[in-house]
Amino acid sequence: MQSDVTVTSPCNNHCIINATNNYCDGCFRTIEEIVHWSVYSDEEKKQVLQKVERRKVSLTKENKN
């Protein structure tokens, strides 16, 4: 059974690629992940979202130090 629910993009319209880490400052995706989002399967999108969460945690910890 296929769900009609799609995986939502993490984009929050704060699109600036950080030159230090190459992640978008708004959504924490790479430019490749942003460009390919529309063709990724739902499973691939979920994998990207997992990476995004890890990046957020990692970068938040770095910024606190």
N, C-alpha and C positions, 0 to 999 in steps of 0.2 A: 504494500500500500504506500503510495507516494503522497507526501504532505504538500499542501499548497503554500505552506509557510516557507519563505526564503530567508536565508541568512542576511541580516542587515549589515550594511557597511558601517564601519566605525568612524567614518568621516564626520567631522564636526565643523567643517568649513574654516579651519585654522591651518591652512595648507602652506607650510614652510618646511622645506627639507633642511634639516640641521646638518651643517657641513662637518661637524665633529663625528657624529654617529651615523649619518645617512638615513635617519628615520624622520618621518614627518613629525613636527612638533605637536601637531593636533591629534593625530590618530596612531602614531608610532609604527606605521607601516613603511616599508621601503618603497622607492619609486616603482620598482618592478611589481610589488604586490598591489600597489594602487592601480597601475596601468592594466594589470591582468585581472583585477577583481571581477569584472563583468563576464569573463569567460571561465572563471574558476567554478568547479562544481561546489555544491554545498559542503561537501566533506573538505575540500581544499580551503574553502572560506573559513570553516571551523578551525582548521589547522593554523591558518594565519591569525585568527583571533586568539588562539592559545599563545602564539608567539608574541602578539601584541601585549597580552597580559604580563608575560614574563619580562618583556622589555620595560613596561611601565614600572614594575616592581624594582627591577635592577636599576633603572635610571633614577627612580625616586630615592633609593638607598644611596646611590652615588652622590646625589645632590645634597643629601643631609650631612654627608661627611665633609 
